Amino acid sequence: MLMKWFVHFAVAVFTGLIAQETRLGILVALAQLLPIADIGLKYLFGYKPLHTIWGFVVMVLLYEANLPFVYIYLSISHALHLVLDVNDGIELFAPWSKKQIKYPVRNGERIVLAVSAVGIVILAFLLAFFQ
């Protein structure tokens, strides 16, 4: 469980650094945490609506309508969150299908964390020396 928090944070920081904006990094971090709140919605709906393709589409539309200047970064953040959670399995097409989609890769979170950490170091270096 703790590993997921680190991975989600690393993805948020990585996305924020790509945008070269601290406030955007914080906003993306919050967007990464939004689907975690989806666990509570599971008790209401019987599935996690933000962990489905339909929930993703609705969130992208909300991001675009309310935050048009950063909706692309928030959408990428949300999509990466879904990709990270595929390691445990998600019902991507719920409520129409209960079939869970999973990675065929072991330790997918560690791979994403390692790639994100390397990317953060490279971006931080580039931003520090080439601005």
C-alpha positions as CSV (number, residue, x, y, z in Angstrom):
1,M,0.0,0.0,0.0
2,L,2.8,2.4,0.9
3,M,4.5,1.7,-2.4
4,K,1.4,2.9,-4.3
5,W,1.5,6.2,-2.5
6,F,5.2,6.7,-3.5
7,V,4.5,5.7,-7.1
8,H,1.5,8.1,-7.3
9,F,3.5,10.9,-5.8
10,A,6.4,10.2,-8.2
11,V,4.1,10.3,-11.2
12,A,2.6,13.6,-9.9
13,V,6.0,15.2,-9.4
14,F,7.2,13.9,-12.8
15,T,4.2,15.4,-14.6
16,G,4.5,18.7,-12.7
17,L,8.2,18.9,-13.6
18,I,7.3,18.3,-17.3
19,A,5.0,21.3,-17.0
20,Q,7.7,23.3,-15.1
21,E,5.1,24.6,-12.7
22,T,5.0,23.9,-9.0
23,R,1.3,24.7,-8.6
24,L,0.6,22.3,-11.4
25,G,2.6,19.6,-9.6
26,I,0.5,20.0,-6.5
27,L,-2.7,19.9,-8.6
28,V,-1.6,16.8,-10.4
29,A,-0.7,15.2,-7.0
30,L,-4.3,15.9,-5.9
31,A,-5.6,14.4,-9.1
32,Q,-3.6,11.3,-8.4
33,L,-5.3,11.1,-5.0
34,L,-8.8,11.6,-6.3
35,P,-9.2,8.0,-7.6
36,I,-8.0,6.8,-4.2
37,A,-11.2,8.4,-2.8
38,D,-13.0,6.2,-5.3
39,I,-12.7,3.3,-2.8
40,G,-15.4,5.0,-0.8
41,L,-17.6,5.2,-3.9
42,K,-17.3,1.5,-4.3
43,Y,-19.7,1.0,-1.3
44,L,-22.3,3.3,-3.0
45,F,-22.0,1.9,-6.6
46,G,-20.6,-1.6,-6.1
47,Y,-17.6,-0.7,-8.2
48,K,-15.1,2.1,-8.4
49,P,-16.5,4.6,-11.0
50,L,-13.3,6.6,-11.3
51,H,-11.3,3.4,-12.1
52,T,-13.4,2.8,-15.2
53,I,-13.1,4.1,-18.8
54,W,-16.4,5.9,-18.3
55,G,-15.2,7.6,-15.1
56,F,-12.0,8.6,-16.9
57,V,-14.0,10.2,-19.7
58,V,-16.2,12.1,-17.3
59,M,-13.2,13.4,-15.4
60,V,-11.4,14.5,-18.6
61,L,-14.6,16.5,-19.5
62,L,-14.7,18.0,-16.0
63,Y,-11.0,18.9,-16.1
64,E,-11.4,20.5,-19.5
65,A,-14.5,22.5,-18.5
66,N,-13.2,23.8,-15.2
67,L,-9.4,23.9,-15.7
68,P,-8.9,24.3,-19.4
69,F,-5.3,25.4,-19.0
70,V,-4.1,22.2,-17.3
71,Y,-6.7,19.6,-18.3
72,I,-4.1,17.7,-20.4
73,Y,-1.8,17.2,-17.5
74,L,-4.6,16.2,-15.1
75,S,-5.9,13.8,-17.8
76,I,-2.5,12.2,-18.2
77,S,-2.2,12.0,-14.4
78,H,-5.6,10.2,-14.1
79,A,-4.7,7.8,-16.9
80,L,-1.4,7.0,-15.3
81,H,-3.2,6.3,-12.1
82,L,-5.4,3.8,-13.9
83,V,-2.3,2.2,-15.4
84,L,-0.7,1.9,-12.0
85,D,-3.8,0.3,-10.6
86,V,-3.9,-2.3,-13.4
87,N,-1.2,-4.1,-11.4
88,D,-3.9,-5.1,-8.9
89,G,-6.7,-5.3,-11.4
90,I,-9.4,-2.9,-12.3
91,E,-12.9,-3.3,-13.7
92,L,-12.2,-1.0,-16.6
93,F,-15.7,-1.4,-18.2
94,A,-17.8,-1.7,-15.0
95,P,-20.8,-1.8,-14.5
96,W,-21.2,-3.5,-17.9
97,S,-18.4,-5.9,-17.3
98,K,-17.0,-7.2,-14.0
99,K,-13.9,-8.6,-15.8
100,Q,-10.7,-7.3,-14.2
101,I,-7.8,-6.1,-16.4
102,K,-4.3,-6.8,-15.0
103,Y,-0.7,-6.4,-16.0
104,P,1.1,-9.4,-17.2
105,V,4.2,-7.8,-15.6
106,R,5.4,-8.5,-12.1
107,N,6.5,-5.6,-9.9
108,G,4.9,-3.1,-12.3
109,E,4.8,-0.4,-9.6
110,R,8.5,-0.7,-8.9
111,I,9.3,-0.4,-12.6
112,V,7.1,2.8,-12.8
113,L,8.6,4.2,-9.6
114,A,12.2,3.6,-10.9
115,V,11.4,5.2,-14.3
116,S,9.7,8.1,-12.6
117,A,12.6,8.6,-10.2
118,V,15.1,8.6,-13.0
119,G,12.9,10.9,-15.0
120,I,12.6,13.3,-12.1
121,V,16.4,13.5,-11.6
122,I,17.0,14.1,-15.4
123,L,14.3,16.8,-15.5
124,A,15.5,18.5,-12.4
125,F,19.0,18.5,-13.8
126,L,17.9,19.9,-17.1
127,L,15.7,22.5,-15.5
128,A,18.5,23.6,-13.2
129,F,21.2,24.0,-15.8
130,F,19.3,25.0,-19.0
131,Q,17.0,27.8,-17.8
